[in-house]
Amino acid sequence: MSIIITTIIENDKKENSNLDNEFGLSLYIDDGEIQLLLDTGKTGLFLKNAEKLNINLKDLKTVVLSHSHFDHTGGLKSLIETVNKDFNLYINPNFFNKKYKTENNIETFIGNNFNKEYLIENNINIVEMKEDTLKLSEKITLFTNFKNVTNFEPDNERYILKDKDKNIIDKMEDEVAIGIDTSKGYLIVCGCSHIGIGNIVEKIKEQTHKNIYGIVGGLHLSRANLDRMTKTIDYFKENKIEFLGTSHCTGANFINELKKQNLNYISNNTGNKLIFD
């Protein structure tokens, strides 16, 4: 059975598409055994796209939130209140930390439009990942508890958490990624890769003892300098990562570097379908 990854919503879309796009990400993954939703975009627009793409979210049983930024979780309330609330919600235990961004000494809240109490009131079955891995099907596994182990992906001091009266750097400990066994090799699907895509790859290699064939999703390199981009591309080459399906926060500058280096990538935009055996 083929594995199909459909981008329900993303920053961009193809010309003449009848789908909506927005700053955010939502992916639908069907491996024949289970169907899951990774992230819900910024608003409820993804629900309209799902309907146009003939994706049935009414019977959906598995929702995974890659981290607790508004552009990945903002549509969850719309899903719950208008379509379906009978699903398991997979998150990291740190998901409900209050997240902020600092820009020119101005703090902006960038977290969820809901809290844990809201989910409990709506009888959502919350599954907080206590372990580093959680197998969902024969082919699909969730990974979390990533650490900074590479030497080219520093913490981003623009992102902070509120700890009583003081700010601390957000080390993105709530990040969750998906691993999929395919005939070509192991595939990683990520929401934003805030912790660093190299750190995500290293953790998943350590857990699975498998080589990584490809990566789909946001790589969060839109503000990366040339040194960071170059080291990331070198890392991909060293690890023989053959395919990239870039989305959302990857950044135009990084995509230009991929072009220069002739790496195998596609812009994985709204409505796109990726099929793996």
C-alpha positions in Angstrom: 0.0 0.0 0.0 1.4 3.4 -1.0 1.9 6.2 1.6 0.3 9.5 0.5 1.2 12.8 2.1 -1.1 15.6 1.1 -0.4 19.2 1.9 -3.8 20.6 2.9 -2.6 24.1 3.5 0.8 25.9 3.3 2.1 29.4 2.7 1.8 29.1 -1.1 -0.2 27.4 -3.8 0.0 26.7 -7.5 -1.4 29.3 -9.9 -5.1 28.9 -10.8 -5.6 26.6 -7.8 -9.0 26.8 -6.2 -7.5 26.1 -2.7 -6.8 28.6 0.0 -3.3 29.2 1.3 -2.1 30.9 4.5 1.1 31.3 6.6 1.0 27.9 8.3 1.1 24.2 7.7 -1.2 21.2 7.7 -0.4 17.8 6.3 -2.6 14.6 5.9 -0.8 11.3 5.9 -2.4 8.0 4.8 -0.3 4.8 5.0 -3.2 2.5 4.3 -3.3 1.4 8.0 -4.0 4.8 9.6 -4.8 8.3 8.5 -3.4 11.2 10.5 -3.4 15.0 10.5 -0.1 16.7 11.2 -0.9 20.3 12.3 -3.9 22.4 11.5 -2.6 25.6 9.9 -3.1 29.1 11.3 -7.0 29.2 10.9 -9.8 26.9 10.0 -9.1 27.5 6.2 -7.6 24.0 6.0 -11.0 22.5 6.5 -12.3 24.0 3.3 -9.3 22.7 1.5 -9.7 19.2 2.9 -13.2 19.1 1.6 -12.1 20.2 -1.9 -9.3 17.5 -1.8 -11.8 14.8 -0.8 -10.1 14.2 2.5 -12.4 12.9 5.2 -11.7 14.5 8.5 -15.0 13.5 10.1 -13.8 10.0 10.7 -10.2 11.1 11.6 -8.8 9.3 14.7 -5.3 10.7 14.9 -4.1 14.3 15.1 -0.4 15.2 15.8 0.7 18.7 16.7 4.4 19.3 15.8 4.7 22.1 18.3 2.6 24.8 19.9 3.0 27.8 17.6 -0.2 29.5 16.3 0.5 28.8 12.6 0.4 25.0 13.3 -2.3 24.8 15.9 -4.7 27.7 15.1 -7.2 25.5 13.2 -7.6 22.9 15.8 -10.6 24.6 17.5 -12.4 24.8 14.1 -11.8 21.1 13.6 -13.2 20.3 17.1 -16.2 22.7 16.9 -17.4 22.1 13.4 -16.1 18.7 12.1 -14.8 16.1 14.6 -13.8 15.8 18.2 -13.5 12.0 18.4 -9.8 11.7 17.9 -6.5 11.1 19.8 -4.3 14.2 20.0 -0.6 13.5 20.2 1.6 16.1 21.8 4.8 16.5 23.8 4.2 17.1 27.5 5.8 20.6 27.2 3.1 21.6 24.6 1.3 24.0 26.9 4.2 26.2 27.8 3.5 29.9 27.0 5.5 30.8 23.9 6.6 34.3 22.9 8.7 35.9 20.2 10.9 39.0 20.8 11.4 41.5 18.0 12.9 45.0 18.5 12.4 44.5 22.3 8.7 43.8 21.7 7.2 40.5 23.0 4.5 38.9 21.0 2.5 35.8 22.1 2.8 33.1 19.4 1.2 30.2 21.1 -2.1 28.4 20.9 -5.6 29.9 20.9 -6.7 27.2 23.3 -5.5 25.6 26.6 -5.5 22.1 28.1 -8.8 22.9 29.9 -10.5 23.6 26.5 -9.4 20.2 25.2 -10.6 18.4 28.4 -14.0 20.2 28.2 -14.4 19.0 24.7 -13.5 15.4 25.6 -10.4 15.3 23.4 -8.2 12.3 24.3 -4.8 13.9 24.9 -1.8 11.6 24.5 1.3 13.2 26.0 4.4 11.5 24.7 6.3 10.3 27.8 8.9 8.4 25.8 11.1 9.4 22.9 9.2 7.3 20.4 5.6 6.2 19.9 4.7 3.7 17.1 1.3 4.5 15.5 1.3 1.9 12.7 3.6 -0.6 11.1 5.2 2.2 9.0 4.7 5.4 11.1 6.4 6.4 14.4 6.4 9.6 16.3 9.6 11.1 17.7 10.2 13.8 20.3 12.5 15.0 23.1 15.1 16.3 20.6 18.3 17.8 21.9 20.9 20.2 20.4 23.7 18.0 19.4 25.0 19.5 16.1 27.5 22.3 16.1 25.7 24.5 13.5 22.2 24.8 14.9 22.2 27.2 18.0 19.2 28.1 20.1 17.2 31.0 18.6 17.2 33.7 21.3 14.2 35.4 19.6 11.9 32.6 20.9 11.2 32.7 24.7 9.1 31.1 27.4 7.7 32.8 30.4 8.9 31.4 33.7 7.1 33.4 36.4 8.6 36.9 36.1 11.6 36.0 33.9 12.1 35.0 30.3 14.0 31.9 29.3 15.1 30.8 25.9 12.6 28.4 24.3 14.7 25.3 23.5 11.7 23.9 21.5 11.4 20.9 23.7 7.8 20.4 22.6 8.7 19.5 19.0 7.4 16.3 17.5 8.3 14.8 14.2 7.1 11.8 12.2 9.1 8.9 10.8 7.9 6.7 8.0 9.3 3.5 6.6 9.3 3.6 2.8 10.7 1.3 0.1 13.4 4.0 -0.7 14.4 4.4 3.0 13.3 6.3 6.1 11.4 9.5 5.6 11.1 12.3 8.2 8.0 14.6 8.2 8.3 17.7 10.4 6.3 20.8 11.1 8.9 23.6 11.6 12.2 22.0 12.7 12.8 24.8 15.2 15.2 22.6 17.2 17.2 22.2 13.9 16.7 19.7 11.2 20.2 18.2 11.9 19.2 17.6 15.5 16.0 15.9 14.4 17.8 13.7 12.0 20.5 12.7 14.5 17.8 11.7 17.1 15.9 9.6 14.6 19.0 7.9 13.3 20.0 7.1 16.9 16.5 5.7 17.7 16.0 3.7 14.5 19.6 2.9 13.3 18.4 3.7 9.8 19.7 6.0 7.1 17.4 8.9 6.3 16.2 8.9 2.7 14.2 12.2 2.7 12.6 15.0 4.6 9.2 16.6 4.1 8.0 19.8 5.8 9.3 23.1 7.3 13.0 23.5 7.9 12.9 26.9 9.6 15.8 28.4 7.7 14.1 31.6 6.4 16.4 33.8 8.5 19.5 31.6 8.5 22.8 33.1 7.4 24.9 31.7 4.6 27.1 29.8 7.0 24.2 28.0 8.6 22.6 27.2 5.2 25.9 25.9 3.8 26.5 23.7 6.9 22.9 22.3 6.6 23.4 21.4 3.0 26.7 19.8 3.8 25.0 17.8 6.5 22.4 16.6 4.0 25.1 15.5 1.6 27.1 13.8 4.3 24.1 11.8 5.4 23.1 11.0 1.8 19.6 12.6 2.2 18.3 12.2 -1.3 14.9 14.0 -1.3 13.5 17.2 0.2 9.9 18.3 0.1 10.3 21.8 1.5 7.4 23.8 3.0 6.3 26.8 5.1 9.3 28.2 7.0 12.1 26.7 4.9 12.9 30.1 3.3 13.5 31.3 -0.3 17.2 31.9 0.3 17.8 28.3 1.4 15.8 27.0 -1.6 18.1 29.1 -3.8 21.1 27.4 -2.2 19.5 24.0 -2.9 19.2 25.0 -6.5 22.8 26.0 -6.7 23.9 22.7 -5.2 21.6 20.7 -7.4 20.0 18.9 -4.5 16.8 17.0 -5.2 13.9 19.0 -3.8 10.4 20.1 -4.6 8.4 23.0 -3.2 5.7 21.1 -1.2 2.9 23.6 -1.4 -0.9 23.7 -0.8 -2.6 20.8 -2.6 0.5 18.9 -3.4 0.6 15.1 -3.0 3.6 13.0 -2.4 3.4 9.2 -2.9 5.9 6.7 -1.5 5.8 3.0 -1.7 
